[in-house]
Amino acid sequence: MVNYFIDHNEAVDWAVKLFVARGLELNDAQTLATSLTTTSLWGTDSHGIARITHYLSRFSTGSIKVKPQITFNKTAVATGIVDGDDGHGIIILHEAAKQAIALAKEAGAGVVGVKNSSHCGAIGLYTRQIAAAGMVGIAFTHSDSFVVPHGGKKPFFGTNPISIAFPVTDAEKPICLDMATSIIPWNYIMNAKRENGIVPKGYGVDNEGNDCVTANDIIAVKPTALHKGYAMAFLIDMLCGPLNGMGFGPELTPMYDDLDKARKLGSLVIAIDPEKFGGLEYVKAVGTRAIETVKQYGDNILFPGEPEYLSKANRLANGIPVTEALAAEFAKWSKNLSVVPPTYK
């Protein structure tokens, strides 16, 4: 249940102060705070400001370093790898996207692997970053076991998302797919657990592998589209884990357990320069025409990414919703770090 609303600027300013108080450099704190707030503006509450307190916990234990030595090694004309040094995944993936863009400008495409990372939030952040540079962005990441394989009863894969962003005439609203390969993100369940909530039947399973609607009894979620989501999750795990020298699902440190252990996650970020293919202006014009055309096929058709843009417009005007339980967590951490707690509308 929503009890409060916070202005997006208030959320950014408050989060920056928390992260700086926890030991982050100002630029990194601003990147992290802005990314989380942007994600909440999109309506992706599972990966937005609700995760601030979890990240603060991991910063406190040192399992996410506040001042990592992030490095990039160019391995060929169009490839490279970012070593995140167990820093925050959002900061690391923004760097990977920047490097992929630079490679693509030179070679037509840039493929950047990521290792020694942590939870990177909504991966649509990075594909949209690439689209804003006038390129096609593709990104994958993985996590520890939250999802049962198709036909299974115990969690094996993470929610293993994929995002693709395609530039159009409106640079702020690219066509963008950002989806988990699970039926819902695990953080949706974590938010429901905080509120002692109920989730729709068919989303989660209990420790016996049976369908479960009580959030606190759910230990895993199901893959999207049955065997199709399972297969996608499998391949994404391979692209993010072993391809970058990392592990896969059951081998990875749990996000919400073992808070003193580094996550050791991998990701893969790809940038494609349209100038080396159909040409940027043509690509943007036809992408825009595709949006306009598809909307003629029904009364309520939205293009991929449009729900997030509609949510952003609404929440810029009215604020980001914050539940009473989340507000209590925000107040607790504000007190712990001697930061003035946020004000609400």
HELIX and SHEET records of a PDB file:
HELIX    1   1 HIS A    8  ARG A   22  1                                  15    
HELIX    2   2 LEU A   26  LEU A   41  1                                  16    
HELIX    3   3 ASP A   45  HIS A   47  5                                   3    
HELIX    4   4 ILE A   49  ARG A   51  5                                   3    
HELIX    5   5 ILE A   52  THR A   61  1                                  10    
HELIX    6   6 GLY A   89  ALA A  107  1                                  19    
HELIX    7   7 GLY A  124  ALA A  132  1                                   9    
HELIX    8   8 TRP A  186  ARG A  194  1                                   9    
HELIX    9   9 ALA A  215  ASP A  217  5                                   3    
HELIX   10  10 HIS A  227  CYS A  240  1                                  14    
HELIX   11  11 PRO A  242  ASN A  244  5                                   3    
HELIX   12  12 GLY A  249  GLU A  251  5                                   3    
HELIX   13  13 PRO A  274  LYS A  276  5                                   3    
HELIX   14  14 LEU A  280  VAL A  294  1                                  15    
HELIX   15  15 LYS A  295  TYR A  297  5                                   3    
HELIX   16  16 GLU A  306  ASN A  318  1                                  13    
HELIX   17  17 GLU A  324  ASN A  336  1                                  13    
SHEET    1   A 2 VAL A   2  ILE A   6  0                                        
SHEET    2   A 2 ILE A 320  THR A 323 -1                                        
SHEET    1   B 7 THR A  71  LYS A  74  0                                        
SHEET    2   B 7 THR A  79  ASP A  83 -1                                        
SHEET    3   B 7 ALA A 109  SER A 117  1                                        
SHEET    4   B 7 LEU A 265  ILE A 272 -1                                        
SHEET    5   B 7 VAL A 136  THR A 141 -1                                        
SHEET    6   B 7 ILE A 162  PHE A 166 -1                                        
SHEET    7   B 7 ILE A 175  MET A 179 -1                                        
SHEET    1   C 3 ASP A 211  CYS A 212  0                                        
SHEET    2   C 3 GLY A 204  VAL A 205 -1                                        
SHEET    3   C 3 ALA A 220  VAL A 221 -1                                        
END                                                                             
